[in-house]
Amino acid sequence: MIRFAEQSDFHAVLSLWKRCFPGDDAFRDWFFHHAYDPAVTLLDEEHGEICAMVQMLPYMLRDVRGIRPVTYIYGACTAPEHRRQHRMDRLLQYSFAWDREHGRAASILIPQEDWLFGFYDQFGYRTAFYLDTITRKRENKAVSGTVRCLNAADIPVMRELYEDSTGMRLLRSDAEWNTQLDMFQALGMGAFGLESNGRLQSYAFVWNDGAEKLWAQECCGTDTDMLAQGILQACDCSEIRMTSAGIEHKLGCIRYHDDTSVQPGYFNLLFN
């Protein structure tokens, strides 16, 4: 039976998540405390056992046809003993029908491994979201402007920087921006911005990426090289990996439920 989860399913859902996504306990605990919603958790249940599940997270997408609601498929997993039984196939097909019934234009996802791009082709997904990555070393030079930690008061300008681009892009509500800030403050190094002439010029969300190394995601705005140097100095680290919208690396897929043509675009950050 396919159904959406209820509050009483919490421990069974958490147990399956732990089995399928071992490790990263800090993120799992944060997600289930701050972001988990049974109402968007689609389950495949048999004889009272949850065999497979997906999270159908609601987002808004800006594409060639305007701004429309879409579903982000997240945490797709099947219990090891129930794999190769087409359970994920049935869950995805059910989610597509639900999307169409509720006016959602597309289904999007991020394959966990590169070979899964081919796997999801069979369900109608097409690669559409890309990233560029660069690495910068710390330099002994003054930073032009001020690099500081960002908070909820900075969201309006961060949104402007994020949405000031052409092409397809996933959008965030105020609540989703706040959730993103909360997650990086709790689990990462936080969000940093470069301010000049009293205005935020660029920003990035930053993880610790190993000994004296950082990973800055979603670098948006101008003079991101200066932002990188400021973050390295503020965190006293030697190297930073920076990812931003681009064309170099495949990131995610989209399955439109209509005849919209697939255009290259960028995902915002979607948890881990």
C-alpha positions in Angstrom: 0.0 0.0 0.0 1.2 3.5 -0.9 0.3 6.3 1.5 1.6 9.4 3.2 3.1 9.0 6.6 1.4 9.9 9.9 2.9 11.0 13.2 2.8 7.4 14.4 5.2 6.4 11.7 8.0 8.6 13.0 10.2 5.9 14.5 9.8 3.5 11.6 10.7 6.3 9.1 13.7 7.2 11.2 14.8 3.6 11.4 14.6 3.1 7.6 16.5 6.4 7.1 19.3 5.2 9.4 19.6 1.9 7.6 19.7 3.4 4.1 21.8 6.5 5.0 24.3 5.5 7.7 26.6 8.1 9.2 26.2 11.9 9.3 24.3 11.6 12.6 24.4 15.3 13.2 22.6 16.2 10.0 20.0 13.4 10.5 19.2 14.5 14.0 18.9 18.1 12.7 16.7 17.2 9.8 14.2 15.1 11.8 14.0 17.8 14.4 13.7 20.8 12.2 12.6 19.8 8.7 10.9 16.4 8.7 7.2 16.5 7.8 5.1 13.3 7.7 2.6 14.9 5.4 5.1 15.0 2.6 6.7 11.6 3.3 5.4 9.0 0.8 5.6 5.4 2.0 5.4 2.0 0.5 4.0 -0.3 3.2 3.4 -4.0 3.2 2.1 -6.1 6.2 2.7 -3.1 8.5 6.3 -2.7 7.5 7.7 0.4 5.7 9.6 -1.0 2.7 10.5 2.2 0.9 9.9 5.9 1.1 10.5 9.3 -0.5 10.2 12.9 0.7 8.0 15.0 -1.6 9.2 18.4 -0.6 7.3 21.4 -2.1 9.3 24.2 -3.8 8.8 26.9 -6.5 10.7 26.8 -9.8 11.3 29.7 -12.1 11.6 28.5 -15.7 10.7 29.5 -19.2 7.0 29.4 -18.3 7.2 31.5 -15.2 7.2 30.6 -11.5 5.5 27.2 -10.8 5.2 24.7 -7.9 7.3 21.6 -8.2 8.2 18.6 -6.0 11.7 17.9 -4.8 12.2 14.1 -4.3 14.5 13.7 -1.3 15.6 10.8 0.8 14.5 8.2 -1.7 15.3 4.8 -0.2 14.3 1.2 -0.1 15.1 -1.3 2.7 17.8 -3.7 1.5 15.6 -6.8 1.8 13.0 -5.1 -0.4 15.2 -3.9 -3.2 14.8 -5.1 -6.9 11.0 -5.3 -6.3 10.1 -2.1 -8.3 9.0 -0.4 -5.1 10.8 2.9 -5.9 9.3 2.7 -9.4 5.8 2.6 -7.9 6.5 5.4 -5.4 7.8 7.7 -8.1 4.9 6.9 -10.5 2.5 7.6 -7.6 4.3 10.9 -6.9 4.0 11.9 -10.6 0.2 11.3 -10.6 -0.1 13.2 -7.3 1.9 16.1 -8.7 -0.4 16.4 -11.8 -3.5 16.2 -9.7 -2.3 19.0 -7.4 -0.9 21.3 -10.1 2.8 20.8 -9.7 4.7 21.3 -12.9 7.6 19.0 -12.4 9.6 16.6 -10.2 13.2 17.3 -9.4 16.0 15.4 -7.7 19.7 15.2 -7.0 21.1 11.7 -7.8 23.4 10.6 -5.0 25.9 9.0 -7.3 26.8 9.8 -10.9 25.6 6.4 -12.3 22.1 7.2 -11.0 21.6 9.9 -13.7 21.2 7.0 -16.1 18.9 5.1 -13.7 16.5 8.1 -13.4 16.3 8.5 -17.2 13.9 5.6 -17.3 11.4 7.6 -15.3 11.6 10.6 -17.6 14.1 12.7 -15.6 16.6 14.8 -17.6 19.8 16.4 -16.4 19.2 20.1 -16.1 21.1 21.5 -13.1 24.8 22.2 -13.1 27.6 23.6 -10.9 31.1 25.1 -11.4 33.8 24.5 -8.8 37.0 26.4 -8.1 39.6 26.2 -5.3 41.3 29.2 -3.8 44.3 29.3 -1.5 44.7 31.8 1.3 46.7 34.9 0.3 48.3 37.5 2.5 46.5 40.5 1.2 44.0 42.9 2.6 40.3 42.3 1.8 38.5 45.1 0.1 35.3 45.4 2.0 34.0 43.7 5.1 33.4 39.9 5.3 30.9 39.0 8.1 28.6 36.3 9.3 25.0 36.7 7.9 21.7 36.4 9.7 18.0 36.6 9.0 18.1 40.4 8.5 20.3 39.8 5.4 17.8 37.5 3.6 16.2 40.2 1.4 19.5 41.1 -0.2 20.7 37.5 -0.3 17.5 36.7 -2.2 18.2 39.5 -4.7 21.7 38.2 -5.3 20.5 34.7 -5.7 17.6 35.5 -8.1 19.5 38.1 -10.2 20.4 35.6 -12.9 19.0 34.2 -16.1 17.9 30.6 -16.6 16.0 28.1 -14.6 16.3 28.4 -10.9 14.7 26.9 -7.8 13.4 29.6 -5.4 13.2 29.9 -1.6 10.5 31.2 0.6 11.4 33.3 3.7 10.9 30.2 5.8 13.3 28.1 3.6 15.9 30.9 3.7 15.7 30.8 7.5 15.9 27.0 7.6 19.1 27.2 5.4 20.7 29.7 7.7 19.8 27.7 10.8 21.2 24.5 9.3 24.6 26.1 8.4 24.8 27.8 11.8 24.1 24.5 13.6 26.1 22.1 11.4 28.5 24.2 9.3 30.5 27.3 9.6 27.6 29.6 8.9 26.8 32.0 6.0 29.3 34.7 5.1 28.9 37.8 3.0 31.1 40.5 1.5 29.9 44.0 2.2 31.1 47.1 0.5 29.7 50.7 0.5 27.1 49.6 3.0 25.6 46.9 0.8 26.0 43.1 0.6 27.9 42.3 -2.7 28.1 38.5 -2.4 27.5 35.6 -0.1 28.2 31.8 0.4 27.1 29.1 2.8 30.2 27.4 4.3 31.1 23.9 5.6 34.2 22.7 7.3 35.9 20.6 4.6 38.7 19.0 6.5 41.9 20.2 8.2 42.2 23.9 7.5 39.9 23.5 4.5 36.5 25.0 3.8 33.7 24.4 1.3 31.7 27.4 0.2 28.4 26.5 -1.5 26.0 28.7 -3.5 28.5 31.5 -4.1 26.4 34.4 -5.5 27.1 38.0 -6.3 30.2 39.9 -7.4 33.9 39.7 -6.4 33.6 36.1 -5.0 37.4 35.9 -5.0 37.5 38.6 -2.4 34.7 36.9 -0.5 36.8 33.7 -0.5 39.9 35.5 1.0 37.7 37.1 3.6 36.2 33.8 4.7 39.6 32.1 4.8 40.9 34.9 7.1 37.8 34.9 9.3 38.0 31.1 9.8 41.8 31.0 9.8 41.9 28.3 7.1 44.3 27.8 4.2 42.0 26.6 1.3 38.4 26.9 0.2 36.5 25.1 -2.4 33.7 27.2 -4.0 30.7 26.0 -5.9 28.3 28.2 -7.9 25.9 28.1 -10.8 27.6 26.9 -13.9 28.0 24.2 -16.6 31.0 22.1 -15.4 29.5 19.5 -13.1 26.1 17.7 -13.3 24.0 18.3 -10.1 20.4 17.4 -10.6 17.5 16.3 -12.9 14.0 17.4 -13.7 11.0 15.5 -15.0 8.4 17.9 -16.4 4.8 16.7 -16.3 4.0 18.7 -19.4 5.8 19.6 -22.7 8.1 22.3 -21.2 11.5 22.1 -22.8 14.4 21.3 -20.4 16.8 24.3 -20.1 20.0 24.4 -18.0 19.6 25.9 -14.6 20.7 25.9 -10.9 19.3 24.3 -7.7 19.5 26.2 -4.5 20.9 24.3 -1.6 18.6 21.4 -0.6 19.8 20.1 2.7 22.8 17.9 2.4 
